[in-house]
């Protein structure tokens, strides 16, 4: 693909090197992407016409939106505390379970090839169900309320943490593992004393990411009836109470920003 | 302890680093967790019922799978779930494309090595603001009043939602390029646009395209959420099915979600690996970090 043909003139002449031709894989990729784009655009009936014809309708909502009901922000303080609590507990449980799952999904810490492959499969199944899917399932399993929210986020977190951490585990320095093996450590001891200390900074950093994600996701799980601010949002939307939705929106913005800043500060110290 | 018996008295053990920051961190975390347990109004007793009810519902869902998928009511369920899942993928694809097209120029504006400091600051604040908003709020407020309910609304919401992360990651990819080609372009008298086109973009593009693919995978999952508020796709189907508690059909739908998602993820992962190894500059650790931030 890349040009290896020597220039026809002698080496002393500064011939221009031949331009490398793009590989067939690139062309195939571009054609495939274009095909998928056309298929998708037809499938969802893509058009921007309403943007020009119906923009006034949107403008009306935006206008209402810019008159937020400030009092409402404090009225729903309890729902926010619930959302934050759900996120804290789900992050804690989900990340601990995720760490264990990650250890079991790596051949470094679980030598049995069948076992770690099986764990990997279970994890990709867990990951492939979207957060809202888990929320629906958990609401069905344990009923409406924050317990369902916690359980749904725990499943969601296990999927993310296990994937990120197991890749860190695969990349650990083999030295300490050999040292642990040489001193006769069993599998658990090796995981605890040679792998865990190496992945701990990464793991903590991922856990904070997951916590940030959970704040946003807990709005989502509220849509399925799993507690927190999402429930409040759903009710206000149903009533078309834009001034209250707008208040929730502003509060979301502030809370997410605060959590992001705090977690970034902590992450900088860890990493 | 063992040092006491050694004859070498001049060798002093280094003082161990202070454990206070660690202890304080642990105590604060513990306090936060206790506060959370105290604040949350969870019905913990229901946890005891969990194994039984999981078993119960899994059996119900499994029944949907044991029926012959070619017979009439069941074949319709399989086809419906697949159609809706494909609609979600279409939403996610168009959304990612919109996000990609809009975030590329923003990425250049947010890159410290390309744009003046003032522009970088403003663009970064804008990207942070987009990142802080859940797509669902964007969908409800900005797009639904204009475009109504449907997959198009979902795609637009995903597109705008993608700008935040894609813009930030694009800027970082641009900042981390090798400055050599840029200097070469400067030496050859290239204007800023020519420098971007011929020195910066070819270096950063493999990484940027890999981020687009990450985002596509994430958007497929995110589209399920938008579906619940009426943007079509698999989310709408799930929400209808759970409202009607049609467990057999839910089982079929979940299997379709799992299979299609894993298939798309592995194809996209393979393409990504090829793109990145073709670029050949990235380290595994760097890629993992980027993946983590792509999720956010």
Interface residues (C-beta under 8 A of the other chain):
Chain A: X25 X29 X36 X37 X39 X40 X41 X43 X44 X45 X46 X47 X50 X51 X54 X55 X57 X58 X60 X61 X62 X65 X81 X82 X84 X85 X86 X88 X89 X92 X124 X125 X127 X128 X129 X130 X131 X132 X133 X136 X137 X139 X140 X141 X142 X143 X145 X146 X147 X150 X151 X160 X164 X167 X168 X171 X202 X205 X206 X209 X212 X213 X216 X219 X220 X223 X224 X227 X237 X245 X246 X249 X252 X253 X256 X257 X260
Chain B: X32 X33 X35 X36 X37 X39 X40 X41 X42 X43 X44 X46 X47 X49 X50 X53 X54 X57 X86 X87 X89 X90 X91 X93 X94 X97 X128 X129 X132 X133 X134 X136 X137 X140 X141 X142 X143 X145 X146 X147 X148 X150 X151 X152 X154 X155 X221 X222 X224 X225 X228 X229 X232 X235 X238 X239 X242 X245 X254 X257 X258 X261 X262 X265 X271 X274 X284 X285 X288 X291 X292 X293 X295 X296
